[in-house]
Amino acid sequence: MRKLLDSNLPVKYSLMGRLGSTDITTDGFYDAGPVRPCDKVMTLEELSKQPVNQKQPILVANTAAEGKSRDPKEEDKQQQQQQQRDEDESQVQLERATERRWTPPCDAAFQSLVTDATSSVLTLPDPREQCVALARLVSEAMGGPVEVERLHGFHWELHLGELKFRRRSNLVPVGSVRKGIYCHRALLFKCLADRVGLSCTLVRGEYNRAWNEVLLPAAVAVAAATAAPAEVMTTQSAGLLYVVDLMHRPGSLLRANTPAAIQYQSI
């Protein structure tokens, strides 16, 4: 069961409500919302065929161009078509069927964010600085910092509803979201972090809450064995777990299980 979930991260996130740092999202990842173990998790293509509804939009992270397959077998097939002038009818039908195959919507805005993250985050030498920079990039993309008492006036639901109506679809490319809250920002942070090689989790809470956890090395002062008691040296201890603030003070790292982190994770 675990191997099946590890090979289908959208299903894993819907069922388990958590992706670990080793769960690396790729093009086509989507958040269909939480489902019960007894329910079926629909594929992205199935979800795309549903009429527009009043539910939360299904966020999709995809940079691959529409209509283009990244399957090596398809590339080999195209090369064969160039070399072979005389194809039988079955090969022609197969190619036509391949061209009609459904693909997720391409998200140029998300691709631009990946490019920005690569150029601005990877140039920083310290993992802590990388987390802070990426958090601020995500916040700026989704409306900037929002104080808790001002959330009711942020109007994110109206914005997402307009995106669905404009696209005539329940699928919304994550890069197109300009007003996002906890669950939207956490998803974008995870997808960008996975593409730039920054380890983090994605955890779903209740009532549209979601957050990212990062494990960062902690510097501790340790008395040197041969030095005077007043002399200390700095070393690296086991990593410390932090929750990344993407909403209120973007870039703040909240030590896990502290009152500040718990408040961020709950209403």
N, C-alpha and C positions, 0 to 999 in steps of 0.2 A: 504494500500500500504506500509506504513512504517513497519508494522509488518512482511510483506512478505520479505522486504529488510533486516530487522534485523535478520531474520532466514536464510538468504543466503548472507553472507558477501562478497563472490566473486562478486556476481551480484551487490550488493550495492556499492562496490568500483568501479566497471566498470562504473556504471551509475552515481553515485554521485561524485566520485573522492575524497571521504573522508570517513574515519572510525574514529569514536569518541573513547574516552578513555573507554567507556562502551561496545564498539564492540570488543569482545574478539575472536581472531582468534583461530582456532583449527586445528587438522590434516586434511589435504585435502584442506586447503585454497590455492587459486591460484590467480594470477593476469593476466587476459586475455587482459589487456589494456583498454583504454577508449572506450566506445560505446555510440552511440546516443540513446535517449529514444525509438525511433521507431525501433531500431535494436534488434535482438535476442542475448542474452548472452548465448553462448553455454556452455554445461556442460563440465567438465573436461574429461569425457569419450569421448564425441563427438570431442573435440579438439585433443585428443590423436590419433584419427583415421585419422586425416588429414595428407596428405603428407607433408614432410618437406618443408617449404617455406622460403622466404627471410625476413619475418617479425620478429619483436622482439620475443624472446622466451617467453614462458609462464612459469613463475616461480611458483613452487609448494613447499609448506611447509608441509611435512608429515613425521612423525616418526613411524607410525604404520607399522608393518611387512606386506609384501605383502602376500596375500592369507589368511590372518587371519582376521576374523570379530570380531568387538568389540560389536556386537549386542547381548544383553542378550538372545534374543529369539533363536539365533543360538547356544549359549552355552547350553540352555535347550534342544534344538533339538539333540545336540551331546550326551548329557547325556541319552536321551531316546534311542538313537541308541545303546548305550552300554548296556542298560538294555533289550532292545527288540531284540531277535534273529530273530524273524519272522516279517519282514517288508513287506508291500505290495509294488507293483511295483511303485505306485505313489510316495511313500516316497523315494524310491531309486532315481527316476528321479529328485525329488526336491533337494536332496542332491548333485547330480551331477551338477545340474544347479547352485547351490550355490557355489560349488567349482570353477566353470568357471566364476563366477562373476568378472567383471573388478575391480581392485583396483589401487589407485594411486601408483606411484613408491615410494618405501621406501627410505628414505634419512638418511643413517647412519651418514654422516658428519653433518647434521643438528641436529641429536640427540646428537652428541658429543658437539656441540655448546650449546645446551640446558643444558647439564650436566655442562659444563664449566661456563655458566652464573649462574646456580644455586649455584655452589660452590664459585664463586668469587664475585658475585653481592649481593646475599642475606645475606652474612656475614657482609656487610657494614651497619652501623646504620642510615646513613643520606641519604635521597632520592636523594640529589644532587650528592653525591658520587656514588650512584648506577647508576645514569644516565651517569656519566662520565665513569665509569668502563665498562658499557655495550656498550657505544659508541666506546670505544677503542677496545673492543672485536670484534665488527662488522667490524670496519675499518681494523683490522689485518686480519680478515678472508677474506676480499675482496680487498686486495692489498695495504693496508696501506694508509697514507696521500698522497694526490696528489694536488700540487699547481695548481691554475687556469690556469696559462700559460703553464703547462705541460700536461693538459688534452688531448690535441691532440695526444700526444705520448703514452698515456696509453694503447691504443689498446684493449679496452674492447669489442668492437664489434667483432673483430677477435676471441677473446677468447670465446665469447658466441656462435659464429657461429661454432666453433670447437666442443663445447659441444653438440650442436644440431646434427651435422654430426656424432659424435661418438655414440650418443644414437639413431640416426636415428629417431628422434622425435622432435616435437616442444616444448615438455614439458621438462623443465630443473629443477631438484631439486635445491632449493635455496642454500643448503649447498655445492653444487659442484662448485658454482661460486667463482672464485679466483680473478677475476678482475671485480669489480662492481662499478657503479657510483651512483648518487643520488637515482634514483628510486629503484635500487637493494638493496642498503644499508638500505634505509628507510623501505622497506618491511621486511628485515631480522630483523631490530631493533624492529619493531612492533611485529613480531611473537615471538621473544625471550622475549620481555618485557611482553607480555601477559602470557607467560608460567612461568615467575618468579614473576608475580604480580606487575609489575611496570606500572602504568597508563600512556598511551601516545596515541596520535592520529597518523593517517597516512593520509597525504594529497598529492594529485597528482597535480602537476603543468603542465607546458608546456615544450615540448622539453626534455623529459626524466628527468625532475625535479620532485622530491618528497621529502617530509620532515616529520619529526616528531615533534610534539609539546608536551611539558611536563609542568604541572602546579606544581610549587614548592613554598613552604612557603617562605615568605620574612621577614627577621628580620628588624625591624624599631626601631629607638630610639624615645622614648616618654618621655616627662618631667613628673616626678612623681608629683602627685597632692600635696603631703605634703612635698616635698623636695625642696631644694633651686633651683633656675632656672638653675644653672650650672650642677646640678645632673640629670642624665638621667637613664632610665631603658630600657631594651630590651624586646620586646614582639613580637608576631607573628601577622603580618597583613594578609590580604587576599592574596591568592597565586598570584604569577606572572607567566605569560606565557613565555616560552622560546622555541626557535627552536634549535634542537640539531644538531651540526655540526658533520657529519660523514665522510666528504670528505677532508677538507683542514687542519683543526686543530681539529682532532677527540677528542670529549669530551668537546669542547667549547660550552657554553650555551649562545645563542644569544637572547637577550631580544626581544620579538615579536614586530614587527612594527618599529624597529630601522633600520637605514640604513644598518647595518651589516646583519641583518636577511633578509631584503628585497633583498639584493644582493645575499645571499645564495639561495633564493627562485626563483630567476629569472636569465636570461642570462645577 
